[in-house]
Amino acid sequence: MTILCQLATWPGETTASTVDDLDTALRALIDDPAEDLVVVGPDTEKDESLRFTAHLRIDRPAVGVILVRRHVDVDLLTEALRAGVREVVTAGDDAALLAACDRSRALSGHVRAVDEPMQTPQGKVVTVFAAKGGCGKTTFAINIAAALAAADQRVCVLDLDLAFGDVAINVQVEPLRTISDALPMGGHLDTTGAASLLTPYRPGLDMLLAPVTPGDAEKVPAALVGELLAVLRGMFDFVVVDTPAQFSEHVLTAMDASDHHVLLTTPDTPALKNMRITLDMLDLLSYSRDIRSIVFNRSDAKVGLSAGDVERVVRSTISAQVPSSRNVPISINKGTPIVIATPAHPVSQAITRFARERLLSMTAPARHKAFAARRGAGRR
């Protein structure tokens, strides 16, 4: 269902209602609760269009507004995003308009699902962390997300490695929208705004990608990360956060919001040393040990360190062991997580078993107590 306001031509085959002004469009929306898209033509005054959109954002958040303009610049895009416009399209670009309409309808489906009165409780946030690069953290995060999605869960992967995020290239999707596009929405982010940032990957699995423009990483405040996670957990069953290999305010914000911390290590002494420091740091910050899992990646590597050796070094129990395999980098190069490409592979089975036994079985989160303790100690 589409309402066209002052749009001279419509390239779509979908049935559309044409109206002369936004007041008529609003009445049409009131008459038909199933309408989910308004395309505003280039002759409609900009400020009027933005006021109309801001009104719908509150009263009808599932309705998407696409703005068609003869000239598109950064200032217009910023104003439009703040008002809640889903996309701005250059007049005459029919292919871009049809693609924007398709994306908007998909987002409307997300919003309607969240607004259903019989929804289950808010989703869970799982943060994947390793204090040493090269442990397979991003690959593991993507694969547990895929395993959860295969278990009929709605899942979002948030790439929080803002400077060097690899989620997009690992699954070979084009980062048309990234977390930096949320900057104009800071302080008033809602499900409509968050949905506009997502990159669909597969049914039940979406990505919120890291910035691609140099310098954008520094512009993203930690508060925006917290705001995004609060909104995303209301839209998905699971939000899986991939992090950089270092503690930062952004990472700690994600850990504050998390229901579970997944900590990766590999059988080499630098990784084990960093794991021991990580565990000490999490204890110092009063994070509950009950929401913590240690994953031993490449556990069958013949390097002289067994799982027992790892447990003695880190003084903690290993929750899962994932074997090494040349099929893992092959799956990365193909852009398909190994749990999707070859579900019966030992790596896939280990990851799927972890996702089901440690994540799907999670009960009420213990994060609130730890977070309160840290805030009481003065960290903001």
VOVO-702870 format. One line per 5 residues: number of its first residue (from 1); their letters; for each residue x, y, z of C-alpha. Coordinates in nm, 4 decimals. Layout:
REM VOVO-702870
NUM = A = X Y Z | ...
END
This chain:
REM VOVO-702870
1 = MTILC = 0.0000 0.0000 0.0000 | 0.1445 0.3365 -0.1024 | 0.0285 0.6979 -0.0891 | 0.1820 0.9325 -0.3458 | 0.1770 1.3038 -0.2624
6 = QLATW = 0.2468 1.5389 -0.5536 | 0.4493 1.2776 -0.7380 | 0.4130 1.3225 -1.1131 | 0.4989 0.9658 -1.2152 | 0.5097 0.6353 -1.0273
11 = PGETT = 0.7392 0.3608 -1.1630 | 0.6050 0.0857 -0.9404 | 0.3519 -0.1796 -1.0240 | 0.2068 -0.1786 -0.6721 | -0.1316 -0.0124 -0.6365
16 = ASTVD = -0.0862 0.3431 -0.5152 | -0.3193 0.6240 -0.4102 | -0.2360 0.9701 -0.5432 | -0.3162 1.2781 -0.3309 | -0.2613 1.6505 -0.3829
21 = DLDTA = -0.1355 1.7483 -0.0375 | -0.0160 1.6101 0.2941 | -0.3414 1.6848 0.4752 | -0.5170 1.4512 0.2336 | -0.2402 1.1955 0.2820
26 = LRALI = -0.2933 1.2102 0.6584 | -0.6682 1.1528 0.6198 | -0.5966 0.8576 0.3904 | -0.3697 0.7083 0.6562 | -0.6404 0.7501 0.9187
31 = DDPAE = -0.8929 0.5780 0.6927 | -0.6649 0.2833 0.6166 | -0.4491 0.1469 0.9041 | -0.2831 -0.0934 0.6564 | -0.1084 0.1879 0.4670
36 = DLVVV = 0.2641 0.1699 0.5376 | 0.4352 0.4036 0.2899 | 0.4074 0.7681 0.1825 | 0.6160 0.9003 -0.1076 | 0.6363 1.2790 -0.0986
41 = GPDTE = 0.7043 1.4438 -0.4342 | 0.9570 1.7207 -0.5049 | 0.6959 1.9971 -0.5271 | 0.5880 1.9539 -0.1653 | 0.7480 2.2160 0.0586
46 = KDESL = 1.0383 2.0743 0.2571 | 0.9491 2.2040 0.6057 | 0.5889 2.0890 0.5656 | 0.7130 1.7438 0.4629 | 0.9405 1.7193 0.7655
51 = RFTAH = 0.6641 1.8277 1.0063 | 0.4355 1.5664 0.8527 | 0.7032 1.2994 0.8976 | 0.7780 1.3976 1.2585 | 0.4054 1.3673 1.3359
56 = LRIDR = 0.3860 1.0195 1.1805 | 0.6969 0.9091 1.3673 | 0.5001 0.9415 1.6916 | 0.1465 0.8501 1.5813 | 0.2191 0.5885 1.3127
61 = PAVGV = 0.5806 0.4661 1.3541 | 0.5238 0.1764 1.1142 | 0.4554 0.4166 0.8257 | 0.7625 0.5039 0.6224 | 0.8107 0.8364 0.4470
66 = ILVRR = 1.0321 0.8660 0.1395 | 1.1175 1.2167 0.0282 | 1.1779 1.2867 -0.3428 | 1.3836 1.6005 -0.4090 | 1.5347 1.7582 -0.7182
71 = HVDVD = 1.8575 1.8273 -0.5307 | 1.9937 1.6230 -0.2398 | 2.2708 1.7494 -0.0122 | 2.4132 1.6699 0.3308 | 2.2085 1.9371 0.5105
76 = LLTEA = 1.8845 1.8026 0.3650 | 1.9763 1.4431 0.4560 | 2.0555 1.5470 0.8136 | 1.7268 1.7340 0.8562 | 1.5324 1.4494 0.6993
81 = LRAGV = 1.6878 1.1805 0.9222 | 1.6185 1.3878 1.2329 | 1.2539 1.4201 1.1340 | 1.2249 1.0461 1.0694 | 1.2323 1.0331 0.6891
86 = REVVT = 1.3492 0.6863 0.5903 | 1.5224 0.7818 0.2649 | 1.5734 1.0810 0.0370 | 1.5765 1.0031 -0.3364 | 1.6745 1.2240 -0.6283
91 = AGDDA = 1.3814 1.3008 -0.8604 | 1.3917 1.0984 -1.1810 | 1.5882 0.8068 -1.0364 | 1.3114 0.5479 -1.0638 | 1.5322 0.2516 -0.9753
96 = ALLAA = 1.6495 0.4178 -0.6534 | 1.2913 0.5087 -0.5638 | 1.1643 0.1534 -0.6089 | 1.4559 0.0133 -0.4062 | 1.3903 0.2672 -0.1293
101 = CDRSR = 1.0215 0.1673 -0.1237 | 1.1125 -0.2004 -0.0899 | 1.3504 -0.1254 0.1994 | 1.0908 0.0907 0.3700 | 0.8259 -0.1831 0.3538
106 = ALSGH = 1.0722 -0.4296 0.5030 | 1.1414 -0.1855 0.7874 | 0.7696 -0.1363 0.8436 | 0.7418 -0.5103 0.8942 | 1.0143 -0.4896 1.1620
111 = VRAVD = 0.8365 -0.2054 1.3419 | 0.4978 -0.3775 1.3315 | 0.6504 -0.6947 1.4756 | 0.7928 -0.4960 1.7666 | 0.4622 -0.3198 1.8292
116 = EPMQT = 0.2552 -0.6399 1.8484 | 0.0912 -0.6548 2.1949 | 0.1764 -1.0223 2.2595 | 0.5516 -0.9891 2.2122 | 0.7947 -1.1913 2.4236
121 = PQGKV = 1.0181 -1.0014 2.6710 | 1.2965 -0.7845 2.5344 | 1.5792 -0.9577 2.3547 | 1.9213 -1.0373 2.4950 | 2.2517 -0.8666 2.4199
126 = VTVFA = 2.5578 -1.0890 2.3770 | 2.8985 -0.9201 2.3570 | 3.1868 -1.1136 2.2009 | 3.5316 -0.9961 2.3132 | 3.8970 -1.0940 2.2828
131 = AKGGC = 4.1772 -0.8703 2.4039 | 4.4104 -0.9995 2.1319 | 4.3487 -0.9693 1.7603 | 4.3439 -1.2806 1.5450 | 4.1457 -1.4992 1.7850
136 = GKTTF = 3.8554 -1.5358 1.5408 | 3.6232 -1.3048 1.7326 | 3.4373 -1.1576 1.4339 | 3.3974 -1.4972 1.2696 | 3.2643 -1.6459 1.5918
141 = AINIA = 3.0218 -1.3554 1.6485 | 2.8767 -1.3861 1.2988 | 2.8462 -1.7631 1.3253 | 2.6710 -1.7675 1.6628 | 2.4333 -1.5061 1.5220
146 = AALAA = 2.3671 -1.7318 1.2229 | 2.3184 -2.0303 1.4541 | 2.0664 -1.8369 1.6630 | 1.8823 -1.7230 1.3494 | 1.8654 -2.0861 1.2357
151 = ADQRV = 1.6883 -2.1590 1.5653 | 1.4033 -1.9253 1.4612 | 1.5391 -1.6255 1.6526 | 1.5431 -1.2690 1.5198 | 1.9083 -1.1646 1.5395
156 = CVLDL = 2.1108 -0.8501 1.4755 | 2.4917 -0.8315 1.4589 | 2.6266 -0.4937 1.5743 | 2.9813 -0.4231 1.4529 | 3.1310 -0.2159 1.7329
161 = DLAFG = 3.4840 -0.2230 1.5925 | 3.4193 0.1299 1.4731 | 3.7599 0.1950 1.3163 | 3.8339 -0.1425 1.1548 | 3.5081 -0.3382 1.1527
166 = DVAIN = 3.5092 -0.6515 0.9364 | 3.1515 -0.7759 0.9655 | 3.0493 -0.6323 0.6265 | 3.3410 -0.7857 0.4382 | 3.3031 -1.1186 0.6215
171 = VQVEP = 2.9500 -1.1606 0.4877 | 3.0127 -0.9596 0.1692 | 2.7378 -0.7020 0.2086 | 2.7633 -0.3423 0.0938 | 2.7638 -0.0977 0.3879
176 = LRTIS = 2.5174 0.1555 0.2487 | 2.4096 0.2446 0.6028 | 2.6335 0.2278 0.9104 | 2.6245 0.3215 1.2771 | 2.7507 0.6702 1.1877
181 = DALPM = 2.4163 0.7358 1.0158 | 2.2614 0.7235 1.3643 | 2.4458 1.0409 1.4691 | 2.1626 1.2807 1.3723 | 1.9199 1.0671 1.5748
186 = GGHLD = 2.1220 1.0742 1.8978 | 1.9024 1.1441 2.1982 | 1.5765 1.0538 2.0229 | 1.6470 0.7220 1.8519 | 1.3444 0.4974 1.8069
191 = TTGAA = 1.2647 0.1690 1.6323 | 1.1946 0.3417 1.3018 | 1.5309 0.5177 1.3099 | 1.7180 0.2045 1.4164 | 1.5459 -0.0065 1.1501
196 = SLLTP = 1.6605 0.2399 0.8827 | 2.0238 0.1655 0.9766 | 2.0042 -0.2116 0.9299 | 2.1522 -0.4113 0.6442 | 1.9492 -0.7305 0.5831
201 = YRPGL = 2.1616 -1.0413 0.5347 | 1.9298 -1.3409 0.5557 | 1.5772 -1.3978 0.6894 | 1.5948 -1.3384 1.0627 | 1.9501 -1.2013 1.0496
206 = DMLLA = 2.0371 -0.8315 1.0057 | 2.3586 -0.6328 1.0417 | 2.4330 -0.2890 1.1857 | 2.7687 -0.2151 1.0292 | 3.0734 -0.0159 1.1351
211 = PVTPG = 3.1582 0.3162 0.9650 | 3.3563 0.3001 0.6423 | 3.4632 0.6637 0.6110 | 3.7935 0.7558 0.7822 | 3.7306 0.9706 1.0882
216 = DAEKV = 3.3690 0.8639 1.1395 | 3.4627 0.6249 1.4203 | 3.5719 0.9142 1.6422 | 3.2368 1.0873 1.5942 | 3.0313 0.8030 1.7476
221 = PAALV = 2.9828 0.8653 2.1225 | 2.9514 0.5805 2.3698 | 2.6088 0.7146 2.4710 | 2.4804 0.6471 2.1193 | 2.5948 0.2844 2.1492
226 = GELLA = 2.3910 0.2476 2.4666 | 2.0908 0.4088 2.3003 | 2.1179 0.1778 1.9987 | 2.1402 -0.1342 2.2137 | 1.8376 -0.0286 2.4179
231 = VLRGM = 1.6310 0.0088 2.0999 | 1.7686 -0.2981 1.9189 | 1.6953 -0.5327 2.2087 | 1.3303 -0.4345 2.1688 | 1.3418 -0.5279 1.7993
236 = FDFVV = 1.5325 -0.8579 1.8119 | 1.5529 -1.1744 2.0189 | 1.9324 -1.1435 2.0233 | 2.1784 -0.8624 1.9541 | 2.5305 -1.0002 1.9032
241 = VDTPA = 2.7993 -0.7329 1.9492 | 3.1364 -0.7751 1.7804 | 3.4022 -0.5624 1.9523 | 3.7567 -0.4356 1.8904 | 4.0440 -0.6080 2.0666
246 = QFSEH = 4.0681 -0.3490 2.3425 | 3.8646 -0.2090 2.6288 | 3.7105 0.1281 2.5483 | 3.4153 0.3301 2.6692 | 3.2143 0.1910 2.3776
251 = VLTAM = 3.3024 -0.1688 2.4673 | 3.2237 -0.1136 2.8346 | 2.8901 0.0412 2.7371 | 2.8090 -0.2748 2.5425 | 2.9201 -0.4938 2.8318
256 = DASDH = 2.7017 -0.2886 3.0677 | 2.4015 -0.3638 2.8461 | 2.4897 -0.7298 2.7943 | 2.3155 -1.0370 2.9232 | 2.6180 -1.2484 2.8362
261 = HVLLT = 2.9904 -1.1967 2.7717 | 3.1594 -1.4385 2.5323 | 3.5392 -1.4280 2.5753 | 3.7594 -1.5897 2.3104 | 4.1113 -1.7223 2.3407
266 = TPDTP = 4.3428 -1.9400 2.1331 | 4.6226 -2.1809 2.2321 | 4.9098 -1.9317 2.2350 | 5.0668 -1.7562 2.5306 | 4.9931 -1.3928 2.4252
271 = ALKNM = 4.6230 -1.4737 2.3878 | 4.6152 -1.6552 2.7226 | 4.7965 -1.3694 2.8960 | 4.5426 -1.1235 2.7568 | 4.2560 -1.3497 2.8605
276 = RITLD = 4.3859 -1.3577 3.2178 | 4.4066 -0.9748 3.2182 | 4.0567 -0.9547 3.0700 | 3.9092 -1.1721 3.3429 | 4.0838 -0.9683 3.6117
281 = MLDLL = 3.9509 -0.6469 3.4563 | 3.5937 -0.7774 3.4413 | 3.6161 -0.8827 3.8056 | 3.7540 -0.5419 3.8996 | 3.4591 -0.3768 3.7256
286 = SYSRD = 3.2141 -0.6029 3.9144 | 3.0740 -0.7836 3.6130 | 2.8998 -1.1004 3.7222 | 3.0888 -1.4225 3.6506 | 2.7537 -1.5933 3.5933
291 = IRSIV = 2.7100 -1.4168 3.2579 | 3.0544 -1.5120 3.1289 | 3.1608 -1.7870 2.8862 | 3.5173 -1.8661 2.7822 | 3.5493 -2.0127 2.4341
296 = FNRSD = 3.8675 -2.1967 2.3380 | 3.9035 -2.1410 1.9627 | 4.1286 -2.3584 1.7432 | 4.1354 -2.5963 2.0360 | 4.2901 -2.8873 1.8410
301 = AKVGL = 4.5959 -2.6955 1.7224 | 4.9089 -2.9029 1.7877 | 5.1062 -2.6344 1.9706 | 5.1663 -2.7984 2.3066 | 4.8751 -2.6409 2.4978
306 = SAGDV = 4.5695 -2.8466 2.5941 | 4.2325 -2.7319 2.7223 | 4.3488 -2.8256 3.0723 | 4.6550 -2.6054 3.0311 | 4.4339 -2.3155 2.9242
311 = ERVVR = 4.2045 -2.3573 3.2250 | 4.5014 -2.3609 3.4614 | 4.6444 -2.0419 3.3074 | 4.3208 -1.8422 3.3053 | 4.1937 -2.0024 3.6282
316 = STISA = 3.8480 -2.0485 3.4794 | 3.6446 -2.3242 3.3175 | 3.6193 -2.3401 2.9394 | 3.2583 -2.3317 2.8223 | 3.3168 -2.4415 2.4631
321 = QVPSS = 3.5941 -2.5735 2.2404 | 3.5919 -2.4934 1.8684 | 3.8340 -2.6892 1.6477 | 4.0464 -2.5337 1.3769 | 3.9744 -2.5974 1.0096
326 = RNVPI = 4.0786 -2.4594 0.6725 | 3.7065 -2.4524 0.5884 | 3.6629 -2.1509 0.8169 | 3.8747 -1.9091 0.6077 | 3.7209 -2.0606 0.2949
331 = SINKG = 3.3726 -1.9735 0.4263 | 3.4920 -1.6203 0.5075 | 3.6273 -1.5722 0.1562 | 3.2930 -1.6877 0.0163 | 3.0996 -1.4541 0.2466
336 = TPIVI = 2.8898 -1.7338 0.3989 | 2.9220 -1.8286 0.7685 | 3.0337 -2.1879 0.8059 | 2.7270 -2.2785 1.0159 | 2.5181 -2.1884 0.7086
341 = ATPAH = 2.7530 -2.3261 0.4411 | 2.8178 -2.6627 0.6097 | 2.5993 -2.7152 0.9184 | 2.7358 -3.0667 0.9780 | 3.0988 -2.9523 0.9965
346 = PVSQA = 3.2621 -3.0018 1.3416 | 3.3217 -2.6254 1.3696 | 2.9563 -2.5559 1.2891 | 2.8384 -2.8168 1.5366 | 3.0557 -2.6743 1.8158
351 = ITRFA = 2.9306 -2.3199 1.7535 | 2.5667 -2.4286 1.7230 | 2.5911 -2.6339 2.0416 | 2.7336 -2.3332 2.2276 | 2.4588 -2.1050 2.0954
356 = RERLL = 2.1856 -2.3445 2.2034 | 2.3263 -2.4542 2.5377 | 2.4672 -2.1229 2.6612 | 2.2625 -1.8529 2.4877 | 1.9187 -1.9885 2.4052
361 = SMTAP = 1.8932 -2.1262 2.7568 | 1.9672 -1.7911 2.9245 | 1.7269 -1.6897 3.1998 | 1.6794 -1.3500 3.3643 | 1.9924 -1.1364 3.3132
366 = ARHKA = 2.2333 -1.0677 3.5983 | 2.3738 -0.7551 3.4343 | 2.1696 -0.5014 3.6326 | 2.3332 -0.5781 3.9663 | 2.6839 -0.5455 3.8233
371 = FAARR = 2.5950 -0.2264 3.6387 | 2.4539 -0.0684 3.9543 | 2.7698 -0.1600 4.1441 | 2.9911 0.0070 3.8844 | 2.7807 0.3219 3.8693
376 = GAGRR = 2.7941 0.3364 4.2464 | 3.1710 0.3236 4.2225 | 3.1643 0.6302 4.0035 | 3.2155 0.5065 3.6446 | 2.9782 0.6731 3.3991
END
